[in-house]
Amino acid sequence: MATSQGTWGYRDRFGDAFARTYFRRFGPGVASSVGLGTYLGDPTDDVDAGYRESIAAALSAGINHVDTAINYRCQRSERIVGEALREADVDREEVVVATKGGFLPFDGSRPADPAAYVRETFVEPGVVAPEDLAGGSHAIAPDFLDAMLDRSLSNLGVDTIDCYYVHNPETQLRVRSREAVYDRLQAAFETLERRRAAGDIGMYGVATWEAFRVPRGDDAYLSLPEVVARAERAAEAVGVDGVGLGAIQLPFNVAMADAVTVAAHSHPDGEGDLSALEYAQEIGLDAVASATLAQGDLASSLPPEVDAELAGDTPAQRAINFARSAPGVTTALVGTSSPAHVPENVAAGTFEPLGARAFDAVFE
């Protein structure tokens, strides 16, 4: 697993090659503030090859935070991350590896009959109960997460996953009440606390698409303070030291800035409401930004008034640096299936992000 000594040693290897705040505290050590995402791309051998080369190049160039999920590209993304880790000229202790569980994964390719696949692979063997499913494809039941965590460890070929996210729990709101979803999250957290105590994960988190960046009245809303409270109860129920909830992940970019602009989470001291990123920063949760380039839409152009404030030689670098500038963000993830884009993305870290005052001015 990633260690303090390993990640700090990785940082020190690059000396002054990056801007001062490029490496930031994450978990027990530090992580690069530009990370590798592995969501995009078809489940093909050609895309596998691109990711394998990109990940190896990025690990050698100064990116030590790799993010994936068991359902990404039909489990191929996890497997390629594992292959790249074994082939790259870095030690396992130097690299933060994060993955997610929640969506039922296909295996290698999309089946001709997805419903039959889910029934035969997950329901009939008892991996997941029908009543635990939302939309026929999502579950956060303890036994299911246990099984998916085991499979992720195997896919990645690692002994420990540094951060294991419960993936898009708001999906469960389609079929059950908000209170019931909080109850299910607490049960999931109890399972993950046991796996943390066993050394299978370093910490756990919650990765969302909508839940933490929408207003309270939205159907997809989940309260971050309530999620934290449920993690605290889970740790107490299991009887472990500390609380394993260490990170959140949510979209943040120029076009999707709700994680900063929507204040929907009660301040820990009861003093009004905070945005998701403000709340995470206030209580010490690491925050990871996804969709940094809006799945490529921001790689070629940015709104002129924002673009003018940011440092970077290309629009993609300036978009990355916008996400890196948000208070509380540890790492901004960038999908990199093309090796040709790796040098540009890594070089974004040679520029200082916006200061707090300049960042706030963007929203005025």
LONUDO-603450 format. One line per 4 residues: their letters; for each residue x negated, z negated, y of C-alpha. Coordinates in Angstrom, 1 decimal, always signed. Last residue first. Layout:
N
A> X Z Y ~ ...
# end
This chain:
364
EFVA> +18.0 +8.7 +37.1 ~ +17.3 +9.3 +33.4 ~ +13.8 +10.8 +33.9 ~ +13.0 +8.0 +36.3
DFAR> +13.1 +5.5 +33.4 ~ +10.2 +7.3 +31.7 ~ +8.2 +7.3 +34.9 ~ +8.7 +3.6 +35.3
AGLP> +7.8 +2.8 +31.7 ~ +4.7 +4.9 +31.7 ~ +4.9 +8.4 +30.2 ~ +2.8 +9.1 +27.1
EFTG> -0.9 +9.5 +27.3 ~ -2.2 +12.8 +25.9 ~ -4.5 +13.1 +22.9 ~ -1.6 +12.4 +20.7
AAVN> +0.0 +15.7 +21.3 ~ -3.1 +17.2 +19.7 ~ -1.8 +16.2 +16.3 ~ +1.3 +18.4 +16.8
EPVH> -0.7 +21.4 +17.9 ~ -3.2 +21.0 +15.1 ~ -0.4 +20.7 +12.5 ~ +1.6 +23.7 +13.5
APSS> -0.3 +26.3 +11.5 ~ +0.1 +24.1 +8.3 ~ +3.8 +24.9 +8.4 ~ +6.1 +22.4 +6.7
TGVL> +5.6 +20.0 +9.6 ~ +8.7 +18.0 +10.6 ~ +7.8 +15.8 +13.5 ~ +8.4 +12.0 +13.5
ATTV> +7.9 +10.0 +16.6 ~ +6.2 +6.6 +15.7 ~ +6.3 +3.1 +17.2 ~ +9.2 +3.6 +19.7
GPAS> +9.9 +0.4 +21.6 ~ +9.9 +1.8 +25.1 ~ +10.4 +5.6 +24.9 ~ +7.2 +7.5 +25.7
RAFN> +6.5 +8.7 +22.1 ~ +9.8 +10.6 +22.2 ~ +8.9 +12.3 +25.5 ~ +5.4 +12.9 +24.1
IARQ> +6.7 +14.9 +21.2 ~ +8.7 +17.1 +23.6 ~ +5.6 +17.6 +25.7 ~ +3.6 +18.6 +22.6
APTD> +6.3 +21.0 +21.6 ~ +6.6 +22.5 +25.1 ~ +2.8 +23.2 +25.0 ~ -0.3 +21.9 +26.7
GALE> +0.9 +18.3 +27.0 ~ +1.8 +15.7 +29.6 ~ +5.4 +15.2 +30.7 ~ +7.1 +15.0 +34.1
ADVE> +7.6 +18.7 +34.7 ~ +9.2 +19.2 +31.3 ~ +12.0 +16.7 +32.2 ~ +13.2 +18.6 +35.3
PPLS> +12.6 +21.9 +33.5 ~ +14.8 +21.1 +30.5 ~ +12.6 +21.7 +27.5 ~ +11.4 +24.9 +25.8
SALD> +9.7 +26.3 +22.7 ~ +9.5 +23.4 +20.3 ~ +12.7 +21.8 +21.5 ~ +15.0 +23.6 +19.1
GQAL> +12.7 +22.9 +16.1 ~ +14.8 +20.5 +14.2 ~ +15.6 +18.6 +17.4 ~ +11.9 +18.4 +18.2
TASA> +11.8 +14.6 +17.8 ~ +14.5 +14.7 +15.1 ~ +13.5 +11.2 +14.0 ~ +12.2 +8.3 +16.1
VADL> +10.8 +5.3 +14.4 ~ +11.5 +1.8 +15.7 ~ +9.6 -1.3 +14.6 ~ +11.7 -4.4 +14.9
GIEQ> +10.3 -7.1 +17.2 ~ +13.5 -8.8 +18.5 ~ +13.5 -7.4 +22.1 ~ +11.9 -4.0 +21.0
AYEL> +14.7 -3.4 +18.5 ~ +17.3 -4.3 +21.1 ~ +15.9 -2.0 +23.7 ~ +15.7 +0.8 +21.2
ASLD> +19.3 +0.3 +20.1 ~ +20.5 +0.1 +23.7 ~ +21.2 -3.4 +25.1 ~ +24.3 -5.3 +26.0
GEGD> +25.0 -8.3 +28.2 ~ +23.1 -11.5 +28.3 ~ +24.1 -13.2 +25.0 ~ +20.6 -14.3 +24.3
PHSH> +20.1 -11.9 +21.5 ~ +21.5 -9.1 +23.7 ~ +24.6 -7.6 +22.2 ~ +24.3 -4.0 +20.9
AAVT> +26.2 -1.1 +22.5 ~ +24.1 +0.1 +25.4 ~ +24.0 +3.9 +25.1 ~ +21.2 +5.5 +27.2
VADA> +18.1 +4.6 +25.2 ~ +19.1 +5.4 +21.6 ~ +21.6 +7.9 +23.1 ~ +18.7 +10.2 +24.1
MAVN> +19.7 +13.2 +22.0 ~ +18.7 +16.3 +24.0 ~ +15.4 +15.0 +25.2 ~ +14.7 +13.4 +21.8
FPLQ> +15.7 +10.4 +19.7 ~ +17.2 +10.3 +16.3 ~ +17.2 +7.0 +14.4 ~ +14.9 +4.9 +12.3
IAGL> +15.0 +1.1 +12.1 ~ +12.2 -1.2 +11.0 ~ +11.1 -4.5 +9.6 ~ +13.9 -6.1 +7.6
GVGD> +11.9 -8.1 +5.1 ~ +12.9 -11.5 +6.5 ~ +10.5 -14.5 +6.1 ~ +9.6 -16.3 +3.0
VGVA> +12.0 -15.6 +0.1 ~ +14.9 -17.6 -1.2 ~ +17.1 -14.8 -2.3 ~ +20.1 -16.1 -0.4
EAAR> +18.0 -16.9 +2.6 ~ +16.5 -13.4 +2.7 ~ +20.0 -11.9 +2.4 ~ +21.4 -14.1 +5.2
EARA> +18.6 -12.9 +7.5 ~ +19.2 -9.3 +6.5 ~ +22.9 -9.8 +7.3 ~ +22.1 -11.2 +10.7
VVEP> +19.9 -8.2 +11.4 ~ +22.8 -5.8 +10.5 ~ +25.1 -7.9 +12.7 ~ +22.6 -7.6 +15.7
LSLY> +22.4 -3.8 +15.0 ~ +26.2 -3.4 +15.2 ~ +27.3 -0.4 +13.2 ~ +29.2 +2.5 +14.8
ADDG> +30.3 +5.6 +12.9 ~ +34.0 +5.4 +13.9 ~ +33.0 +5.1 +17.6 ~ +34.5 +2.2 +19.5
RPVR> +31.2 +0.4 +19.8 ~ +29.5 +3.3 +21.5 ~ +27.1 +5.5 +19.4 ~ +23.3 +5.2 +19.0
FAEW> +23.0 +2.6 +16.2 ~ +25.4 +4.2 +13.6 ~ +24.8 +7.9 +14.3 ~ +21.9 +9.3 +12.2
TAVG> +20.7 +6.1 +10.6 ~ +17.6 +4.8 +8.8 ~ +17.8 +1.1 +8.0 ~ +14.6 -0.8 +7.1
YMGI> +12.7 -2.4 +4.4 ~ +9.3 -4.1 +4.0 ~ +6.2 -3.8 +1.9 ~ +8.0 -2.4 -1.1
DGAA> +7.4 -2.8 -4.9 ~ +5.5 -6.1 -4.4 ~ +7.9 -8.2 -6.5 ~ +8.9 -10.2 -3.4
RRRE> +9.7 -7.0 -1.7 ~ +11.8 -5.9 -4.6 ~ +13.7 -9.1 -4.5 ~ +14.2 -8.7 -0.7
LTEF> +15.3 -5.1 -1.4 ~ +18.1 -6.3 -3.8 ~ +19.2 -8.9 -1.3 ~ +19.2 -6.2 +1.4
AAQL> +21.5 -4.1 -0.7 ~ +24.0 -7.0 -1.0 ~ +23.8 -7.6 +2.8 ~ +24.4 -3.9 +3.3
RDYV> +27.4 -4.0 +1.1 ~ +28.9 -6.9 +3.1 ~ +28.2 -5.1 +6.3 ~ +30.0 -2.1 +4.9
AERS> +33.0 -4.2 +3.9 ~ +33.1 -5.6 +7.5 ~ +33.2 -2.0 +8.8 ~ +36.0 -1.1 +6.5
RVRL> +35.8 +1.3 +3.6 ~ +35.9 +5.0 +2.8 ~ +34.4 +6.9 +5.7 ~ +32.5 +3.8 +6.8
QTEP> +30.2 +4.3 +3.8 ~ +28.4 +7.2 +5.6 ~ +27.4 +4.6 +8.2 ~ +24.8 +3.5 +5.7
NHVY> +22.7 +6.4 +6.7 ~ +19.7 +5.8 +4.4 ~ +18.7 +2.2 +3.5 ~ +15.0 +2.5 +4.3
YCDI> +12.0 +1.6 +2.2 ~ +8.9 +0.9 +4.2 ~ +5.4 +0.6 +2.7 ~ +6.3 +1.9 -0.7
TDVG> +4.2 +0.1 -3.3 ~ +2.6 +1.2 -6.6 ~ +2.4 +4.8 -5.7 ~ +3.0 +8.1 -7.6
LNSL> +5.4 +9.4 -4.9 ~ +8.0 +10.6 -7.4 ~ +7.5 +7.5 -9.6 ~ +7.9 +5.1 -6.8
SRDL> +10.9 +7.1 -5.6 ~ +12.5 +6.9 -9.0 ~ +12.2 +3.2 -9.1 ~ +13.7 +2.9 -5.6
MADL> +16.5 +5.1 -6.7 ~ +17.3 +2.9 -9.7 ~ +17.3 -0.3 -7.6 ~ +19.3 +1.5 -4.9
FDPA> +22.0 +2.3 -7.5 ~ +22.0 -1.2 -8.9 ~ +22.4 -2.7 -5.5 ~ +25.2 -0.4 -4.3
IAHS> +24.2 +1.7 -1.3 ~ +26.0 +4.9 -2.3 ~ +26.4 +8.4 -1.0 ~ +27.4 +11.8 -2.6
GGAL> +31.0 +11.9 -3.6 ~ +32.0 +11.5 +0.0 ~ +31.4 +7.8 -0.2 ~ +30.6 +6.5 -3.7
DEPA> +30.8 +2.8 -4.8 ~ +34.2 +3.2 -6.4 ~ +32.9 +5.9 -8.7 ~ +30.3 +3.5 -10.1
VVGP> +26.6 +4.4 -9.9 ~ +23.8 +4.6 -12.4 ~ +26.4 +4.1 -15.2 ~ +25.3 +7.0 -17.4
EVFT> +28.7 +8.7 -16.7 ~ +28.4 +8.3 -12.9 ~ +24.9 +9.3 -12.1 ~ +23.6 +12.4 -14.0
ERVY> +26.8 +13.7 -15.6 ~ +29.2 +13.0 -12.7 ~ +26.8 +13.9 -10.0 ~ +25.9 +17.1 -11.8
AAPD> +29.5 +18.0 -12.4 ~ +30.2 +17.6 -8.7 ~ +27.2 +19.6 -7.7 ~ +28.2 +22.6 -9.9
APRS> +25.5 +25.3 -9.7 ~ +22.9 +22.7 -9.2 ~ +20.7 +22.6 -6.1 ~ +17.1 +22.6 -7.0
GDFP> +14.3 +20.2 -8.1 ~ +16.5 +17.3 -9.0 ~ +19.5 +16.7 -6.9 ~ +19.6 +13.4 -5.0
LFGG> +22.5 +11.0 -4.5 ~ +22.2 +9.9 -0.9 ~ +21.4 +6.2 -0.2 ~ +17.6 +5.7 -0.6
KTAV> +14.8 +6.3 +1.9 ~ +11.1 +6.8 +2.1 ~ +8.1 +5.5 +4.0 ~ +4.4 +5.8 +3.3
VVEE> +2.0 +4.3 +5.8 ~ -1.5 +5.5 +5.1 ~ -4.9 +3.8 +5.2 ~ -4.5 +1.7 +2.1
RDVD> -4.0 +4.9 +0.0 ~ -7.5 +5.9 +0.9 ~ -8.0 +9.2 +2.6 ~ -9.6 +12.6 +1.6
AERL> -6.3 +14.1 +0.6 ~ -5.5 +15.1 -3.0 ~ -3.7 +12.0 -4.1 ~ -1.8 +11.6 -0.9
AEGV> -0.9 +15.3 -1.0 ~ +0.5 +15.0 -4.5 ~ +2.6 +12.0 -3.6 ~ +4.0 +13.7 -0.5
IRES> +4.8 +16.7 -2.6 ~ +6.8 +14.6 -5.0 ~ +8.7 +12.9 -2.2 ~ +9.5 +16.3 -0.6
RQCR> +10.6 +17.8 -3.9 ~ +13.3 +15.2 -4.6 ~ +16.0 +17.9 -4.1 ~ +14.7 +19.1 -0.7
YNIA> +15.1 +15.6 +0.8 ~ +17.2 +13.5 -1.4 ~ +14.6 +10.9 -2.3 ~ +13.6 +10.5 +1.4
TDVH> +10.4 +11.3 +3.4 ~ +8.2 +9.8 +6.1 ~ +4.4 +10.0 +6.4 ~ +2.5 +7.9 +8.9
NIGA> -1.3 +8.3 +8.9 ~ -1.7 +11.2 +11.4 ~ -5.3 +11.6 +12.6 ~ -6.8 +14.9 +11.4
SLAA> -7.5 +14.2 +7.7 ~ -4.0 +13.0 +7.1 ~ -2.6 +15.9 +9.1 ~ -4.5 +18.5 +7.0
AISE> -3.4 +16.9 +3.7 ~ +0.2 +16.8 +4.9 ~ +0.2 +20.4 +6.1 ~ -1.3 +21.7 +2.9
RYGA> +1.2 +20.0 +0.7 ~ +4.0 +20.8 +3.0 ~ +3.2 +24.5 +3.0 ~ +2.8 +24.6 -0.8
DVDD> +6.1 +22.9 -1.3 ~ +7.8 +25.4 +1.0 ~ +6.5 +28.2 -1.2 ~ +7.5 +26.4 -4.4
TPDG> +11.1 +26.2 -3.3 ~ +13.6 +23.5 -2.3 ~ +14.4 +25.0 +1.1 ~ +12.9 +23.5 +4.2
LYTG> +13.4 +20.6 +6.6 ~ +13.3 +16.9 +5.7 ~ +9.6 +16.2 +5.4 ~ +8.7 +14.3 +8.6
LGVS> +5.1 +13.6 +9.5 ~ +4.3 +11.0 +12.1 ~ +3.0 +11.0 +15.7 ~ +2.6 +7.5 +17.0
SAVG> -0.1 +6.9 +14.4 ~ +0.3 +3.7 +12.5 ~ -1.2 +0.3 +12.7 ~ -1.4 -2.8 +10.5
PGFR> +0.8 -5.3 +8.7 ~ +4.1 -3.5 +9.6 ~ +3.5 -1.1 +12.4 ~ +1.3 -1.7 +15.4
RFYT> +0.6 +1.4 +17.4 ~ -2.0 +4.1 +17.3 ~ -1.7 +6.7 +20.1 ~ -1.8 +4.1 +22.9
RAFA> -5.3 +4.8 +24.2 ~ -5.1 +8.6 +23.9 ~ -6.8 +10.1 +20.9 ~ -10.3 +11.2 +20.1
DGFR> -11.8 +7.9 +21.4 ~ -12.9 +6.6 +18.0 ~ -11.3 +8.6 +15.2 ~ -12.6 +6.5 +12.3
DRYG> -11.4 +3.4 +14.1 ~ -7.8 +4.2 +13.5 ~ -8.4 +4.7 +9.7 ~ -10.2 +1.4 +9.6
WTGQ> -7.3 -0.2 +11.4 ~ -5.0 +1.3 +8.8 ~ -7.1 +0.1 +5.8 ~ -7.8 -3.4 +7.1
STAM> -4.2 -4.1 +8.0 ~ -3.0 -2.7 +4.7 ~ -1.0 +0.3 +3.6 ~ +0.0 +0.0 +0.0
# end
